[in-house]
Amino acid sequence: MTQRSRSVLVVLYDGVQTLDVTGPVEVFAGGARAAGRPGAYTIRTASLDGGPVRTSCGLRILPDTSLAEAVAGGPPHTLLVPGGHGSRTPDPGLIAWLRTHASAAERLVGVCTGTVLLAEAGQLDGHRVTTHWVACEPLARDHPEVTVDPDPIFVRDGRITTSAGVTAGIDLALALLEEDLGRDAALTVARYLVVFLRRPGNQAQFSAPLAIQTARREPLRDVQHWIAEHPEDDLSVPVLAARARLSPRHFARAFRAETGTTPGRYVDRVRLEHARRLLEESARGVEEVARAAGYGTPEAMRRAFVKALGTPPADYRRRFHAPIG
């Protein structure tokens, strides 16, 4: 019996982000090879008029065809709309094409600020989505009918899948590849691309040190770095204040003023992130991970996971552990 070939149509426009295009394309093409099914995907790129586009970094891409010709024989299985600087002032003709044709695709994918283009075309009303963190607030403001979740690296809501910025498109594509051709194919591609299969969709878009602003004063910045590098240590306010050569009260006030959060909450985020990474990427047992992340006991880590993620560490590992190499 002939196995199904899934058509993937990638939309191109001036100012598109190069990696938003090439990352998912490499995943799908590599996945077909890894599965021994070179015809598993038929991948085409198309611009509005079929002419070349200039990406946000200046690369020139020649598409396979025009958008009109690409759908002349029927809608694609997967319509992928990448993001980029060009999404800020999109061609009205592109939005009109998406408004007319995007709903016919069996699977609709927005990478980075490609989500914004889909929202402009009215394709995301009533759906939960994500996008690059810098675009989340304006997307939610301009499209109140769309539920914007700023935290995950990708979100799946029915036939619509959207991702955070740039490299998150690879994570999204790996998840779709695993669904289409199986875990082995996705794992092979992840190894080849030297990425982890796979960052879970609900993983935060950026780490605690990046999500929280860096302190202006050097002693406080040094403390932030120390916390990130030593999550297993005693990170109580008195100990951290001593490292900054400040009184505990002065340290706590200064830390919150310069980072926007309390020392305790910052420590909690760093420890949770460290524990998640160990569960995803290492073979350490839950008890060992709890100690390495500074929780002390597995029960303390369990409470932190349930509170923040809605799932205990053991279940989290079963869902997302994927050692590479």
Secondary structure, 3 states (H helix, E strand, C coil): CCCCCEEEEEECCCCECHHHHHHHHHHHHHHHHHCCCCCCEEEEEEECCCCCEECCCCCEECCCEEHHHHCCCCCCCEEEECCEHHHCCCCHHHHHHHHHHHHHCCEEEECCCHHHHHHHCCCCCCCEECCCHHHHHHHHHHCCCCEECCCECEEEECCEEEECCCCHHHHHHHHHHHHHHCHHHHHHHHHHHCCCCCCCCCCECCCHHHHCCCCCCHHHHHHHHHHHHCCCCCCCHHHHHHHHCCCHHHHHHHHHHHHCCCHHHHHHHHHHHHHHHHHHHCCCCHHHHHHHCCCCCHHHHHHHHHHHHCCCHHHHHHHHCCCCC
